[in-house]
Amino acid sequence: MSPKQTLIAIVAVAVATIIGMSAFVVDQREQALVLQFGNPKDVVKEAGLHFKLPWQSVETFDSRLLENDVPPNEVITKDKKSILVDNYARWRITDPLKVYQVARTQTGVAARMDDVVRGKVREVLGQHTLHEIVSGGDKENLRAELMQSIRDRADEGVQEYGITVVDVRIKRADLPQENSEAVFQRMKAERNRIAKEYRSEGEEAAKEIRATAEKTQKTVLAEAYKESEIIRGKADALTTAIYAKAFEKDRQFYAFTRSLEAYRKSIDENTRLVISPDSEFFNFFQQSRK
């Protein structure tokens, strides 16, 4: 290779190296900040191929909608109740230069934004009672208004950071563990009280039912006994009438059948009688011997 060709090759390599050090690509999901020895020089928000000086560096920041979920935040409500609020925020970087000047990195500015959002959550919710926060109170759209108020105040508080808060939402609001246990015990006591009332009402109703049933039973038995006595009386009267008619037709036969009935009822195989044979009780036995 001739000296001229060598020189051309060296120049080409040098130019390629310089171009390689100067060119950079910005992804469509990113925005870039060009730095020179740590000092911001240019903000690039358009995606594609861009150029810088070889000694300059590039810091990239996400241009998409981001979401931060922070640990639960303790809030004191208007009625002095302590609750743990678990919320998240959606946000976007709008000015990479301010982000770099304030926090240097995307992670750093996210931490600062979280502090602002937590403060606004405590500020807004602290102006309302626990009942209003949990159930909305008397206003149908109160919870939506609370979220909007928190978002607006948080967005206003992070303007100097070069970001925009798009949305703030509460995932859940819980009582602290000690408060939850106290509430649980109160709920348990209330349920036990209601259960006792139900049992007392049930026992009272059962007593009334039993008393009514016993009264009905006695009435039915009394009516049945009355009816049976009437029937028995009629039967005895009819029996007496039949016996009277039989006695009138044949008094001796009537006396004979009555004696047989008396024998049947009073004498069996194990009966022993101590009585005179001349007794009137054995009158028909004596007649049968003659």
C-alpha positions in Angstrom: 0.0 0.0 0.0 1.3 3.4 -1.0 1.8 6.2 1.6 -1.1 8.0 0.0 -3.5 5.1 0.3 -2.4 4.6 3.9 -3.1 8.3 4.7 -6.6 8.0 3.0 -7.3 4.9 5.1 -6.3 6.6 8.3 -8.4 9.6 7.5 -11.4 7.4 6.7 -11.0 5.5 10.0 -10.7 8.8 11.9 -13.8 10.3 10.1 -15.8 7.1 10.8 -14.7 7.2 14.5 -15.7 10.8 14.8 -19.0 10.2 13.1 -19.6 7.2 15.4 -18.9 9.3 18.4 -21.0 12.1 17.2 -24.1 10.2 16.0 -26.8 8.9 18.4 -30.3 7.5 17.9 -33.3 8.6 20.0 -35.9 5.9 20.4 -39.6 6.9 19.9 -40.2 6.0 23.5 -37.5 8.2 24.8 -36.3 11.8 24.8 -32.6 12.8 25.2 -30.5 15.5 26.9 -27.1 16.4 25.3 -24.5 17.1 28.0 -21.1 18.7 27.7 -18.9 18.0 30.7 -22.0 17.6 32.8 -23.7 20.8 31.6 -26.9 20.5 29.5 -26.5 21.8 25.9 -29.6 20.5 24.0 -32.9 18.7 24.5 -33.9 16.2 21.8 -37.5 15.0 21.8 -37.8 13.8 18.2 -37.1 10.2 17.5 -34.4 9.3 14.9 -30.7 9.9 14.1 -29.1 12.9 15.7 -25.6 14.3 16.0 -23.5 15.9 18.7 -19.9 16.8 19.3 -17.7 13.8 20.0 -16.9 14.9 23.6 -20.5 15.4 24.4 -22.6 12.7 26.1 -26.3 11.8 26.0 -28.7 11.2 28.9 -32.0 9.6 28.0 -35.4 9.9 29.7 -38.6 7.9 29.2 -41.3 9.8 27.3 -44.1 7.3 28.0 -46.7 7.4 30.7 -45.1 6.1 33.9 -46.7 4.7 37.0 -45.4 4.8 40.6 -46.8 2.6 43.4 -45.6 3.7 46.8 -46.0 2.1 50.3 -49.2 2.9 52.2 -49.4 6.4 53.6 -50.9 7.1 57.0 -53.5 9.8 57.0 -55.4 11.5 59.9 -59.0 12.3 58.8 -61.1 15.2 59.8 -62.8 13.2 62.6 -59.3 12.2 64.0 -59.3 8.7 62.6 -56.0 7.2 61.4 -56.1 5.2 58.1 -53.5 3.7 55.8 -54.0 4.9 52.2 -52.4 2.8 49.4 -52.3 4.9 46.3 -50.5 5.1 42.9 -49.7 7.9 40.5 -49.4 8.1 36.7 -47.0 10.7 35.4 -44.9 11.8 32.4 -41.6 13.7 31.9 -42.3 16.9 30.0 -39.0 18.7 30.4 -35.9 16.5 30.6 -33.7 19.6 31.3 -35.6 20.5 34.5 -35.5 16.8 35.5 -31.7 16.8 35.2 -31.3 20.1 37.0 -33.5 19.0 39.9 -32.8 15.3 40.4 -30.3 14.3 37.7 -32.0 11.0 37.0 -35.5 9.7 36.3 -35.5 7.6 39.5 -34.5 10.7 41.5 -37.4 12.8 40.2 -39.8 9.9 40.7 -38.9 9.8 44.4 -39.5 13.6 44.7 -42.8 13.3 43.0 -43.9 10.5 45.4 -43.2 12.8 48.3 -45.4 15.5 46.8 -48.2 13.1 46.0 -48.1 11.6 49.5 -48.3 15.1 51.0 -51.3 16.1 48.8 -53.1 12.8 49.7 -52.7 13.7 53.4 -53.7 17.3 52.8 -56.9 16.6 50.8 -58.1 13.5 52.7 -57.4 15.2 56.1 -60.2 17.7 55.2 -62.8 14.9 55.2 -64.2 12.3 57.6 -63.5 8.5 57.4 -67.1 7.9 56.4 -66.8 10.3 53.5 -63.5 8.8 52.3 -64.6 5.2 52.5 -68.2 5.5 51.2 -68.4 8.9 49.6 -70.7 10.4 52.3 -73.9 12.1 51.0 -72.3 13.1 47.7 -72.5 10.6 44.9 -69.3 11.7 43.2 -67.3 12.8 46.2 -64.5 10.2 45.8 -64.0 11.2 42.2 -63.7 14.9 43.3 -61.2 13.9 45.9 -59.0 12.1 43.4 -59.2 15.1 41.0 -58.3 17.5 43.7 -55.3 15.4 44.7 -54.2 15.1 41.1 -54.5 18.9 40.5 -52.6 19.8 43.6 -49.9 17.2 43.0 -49.5 18.4 39.4 -49.1 21.9 40.6 -46.5 20.9 43.1 -44.2 19.1 40.6 -44.2 21.7 37.8 -40.7 22.8 38.8 -39.5 19.2 38.4 -40.3 19.1 34.7 -43.0 16.4 35.0 -46.8 16.3 34.8 -49.0 14.2 37.1 -51.7 12.7 34.9 -53.7 10.7 37.5 -53.7 9.7 41.2 -55.8 6.8 42.4 -56.4 5.2 45.8 -56.3 1.4 45.7 -57.4 0.8 49.2 -57.8 2.5 52.6 -57.3 0.4 55.7 -57.3 1.0 59.4 -54.0 0.4 61.2 -53.7 -3.0 62.8 -54.6 -1.8 66.3 -57.6 0.1 65.1 -58.7 -2.8 63.0 -58.6 -5.1 66.0 -60.7 -2.6 68.0 -63.2 -2.3 65.2 -63.4 -6.0 64.8 -64.1 -6.5 68.6 -66.8 -3.8 68.4 -68.4 -5.5 65.4 -68.2 -8.9 67.2 -69.9 -7.4 70.3 -72.6 -5.8 68.2 -73.2 -9.1 66.3 -73.4 -11.0 69.6 -75.9 -8.5 71.0 -78.1 -8.9 67.9 -77.8 -12.7 68.1 -78.9 -12.5 71.8 -81.9 -10.4 70.8 -82.8 -12.9 68.1 -82.5 -15.8 70.5 -84.5 -14.0 73.1 -87.3 -13.2 70.6 -87.2 -16.9 69.4 -87.4 -18.2 72.9 -90.4 -15.9 73.6 -92.1 -17.0 70.4 -91.4 -20.6 71.3 -93.0 -20.2 74.8 -96.1 -18.6 73.2 -96.4 -21.5 70.7 -95.9 -24.1 73.4 -98.5 -22.3 75.6 -101.0 -22.2 72.7 -100.3 -25.8 71.9 -100.8 -26.9 75.5 -104.1 -24.9 75.7 -105.3 -26.4 72.5 -104.4 -29.9 73.7 -106.3 -29.4 77.0 -109.3 -28.1 75.1 -109.3 -31.0 72.6 -108.9 -33.5 75.5 -111.7 -31.9 77.5 -114.0 -31.9 74.5 -113.1 -35.5 73.7 -113.7 -36.5 77.4 -117.0 -34.7 77.3 -118.0 -36.5 74.1 -116.9 -39.9 75.5 -118.9 -39.3 78.7 -122.0 -38.4 76.7 -121.6 -41.5 74.6 -120.9 -43.7 77.6 -123.9 -42.3 79.4 -126.1 -42.9 76.4 -124.7 -46.5 76.1 -125.3 -47.1 79.8 -128.9 -45.8 79.5 -129.4 -48.0 76.5 -128.0 -51.0 78.3 -130.2 -50.3 81.3 -133.2 -50.1 79.0 -132.3 -53.4 77.4 -131.8 -55.0 80.8 -135.2 -53.6 81.9 -137.0 -55.0 78.9 -135.3 -58.4 79.4 -136.2 -58.4 83.0 -139.9 -57.6 82.2 -140.1 -60.4 79.7 -138.4 -63.2 81.8 -137.3 -62.2 85.2 -135.9 -65.6 86.0 -133.8 -65.7 82.8 -132.6 -62.2 83.5 -131.5 -63.2 87.0 -129.8 -66.3 85.6 -127.7 -64.3 83.0 -126.8 -61.8 85.6 -125.6 -64.5 87.9 -123.5 -66.1 85.1 -121.9 -62.8 84.5 -121.2 -62.4 88.2 -119.6 -65.9 88.2 -117.5 -65.1 85.2 -116.2 -61.9 86.7 -115.5 -63.2 90.2 -114.4 -66.8 89.7 -111.5 -68.2 87.6 -109.2 -71.2 88.0 -107.1 -69.6 90.8 -110.0 -68.2 92.8 -110.9 -69.5 96.3 -114.1 -68.5 97.9 -114.9 -69.0 101.6 -118.7 -68.9 101.5 -121.7 -71.0 102.6 -123.1 -73.4 100.0 -126.5 -72.2 101.0 -125.6 -68.7 100.0 -127.9 -67.0 97.5 -124.9 -66.5 95.3 -125.0 -70.3 94.4 -128.8 -70.4 94.1 -128.7 -71.6 90.5 -126.1 -74.3 91.2 -128.5 -75.7 93.9 -131.4 -75.6 91.5 -129.4 -77.5 88.9 -128.9 -80.4 91.3 -132.7 -80.9 91.8 
